Amino acid sequence: MEYKNKILIIEDEKHICNFLGAVLTANKYEVLTANTGEYGQAVINSHCPDLVILDLGLPDIDGKEVIESVRKWSSMPIIVVSARNSEIDKVTALEMGADDYITKPFGTQELLARIRTALRHTRTSSADDGISVGGVFKTGELTIDYDKYRVFVGEKDVNLTQNEFKIVSLLGKNAGKVLTYDYIIKQLWGPHAKTDNQILRVNMANIRRKIEKKPAEPQYIFTEVGVGYRMAESEAVKL
């Protein structure tokens, strides 16, 4: 199954976590779960999800501490799903950096709509200005449409996840240049992101599987061993 995006659920109530996971999986999202705030933060640091669904009433720390911690280095969307319905809780969470706040109980269609909106907002936010340009980048049969946030090989949309698109976008913007692993990681996931490039290698393997005819013999994104990656130079750029 091709997944749209990777979503982390930080929720200690098992039945709610299982329910959310089933809904998201049915809608082709890849699901990660954590039942404590500390473990949730560890998963965020190691897997860099595209979006976080966060309960505030966690058994170890308040969910707002998770928001505060993540906002020190990342703009990844965070949707709070909580039984707390007071105005002060909502305002505080949003002011600390949550993208949205949904009060339990909630409808699944509402949640899915909020997720789609949060992901769209992140793709067009100023936080991504460093890796986004307008127009179209093309090399060979590969096309990056920066305005539509899509990557095509020929006429086929290769359905990249948000993180995969960000990687390809950054390389396309710097086509012909070698970008180090550390530079890519910091541009995508913030200055405090761990420099372990395992997650970057996993994303790159998925990207190559989607865009290259022979992933082991790439035409578009080349590995400079021990250094980083380089996108093939553009044949045409329209800005």
Secondary structure, DSSP 8 states (H G I E B T S, - for coil): ---S-EEEEE-S-HHHHHHHHHHHHHTT-EEEEESSHHHHHHHHHHH--SEEEE-SB-SSSBHHHHHHHHHTT----EEEEES---HHHHHHHHHHT-SEEEESS--HHHHHHHHHHHHHHHHHSGGGGGG--SSEEEETTEEEETTTTEEEETTEE----HHHHHHHHHHHHTTTSEEEHHHHHHHHH-TTS---THHHHHHHHHHHHHH-SSTTS-SSEEEETTTEEEE---SEEE-
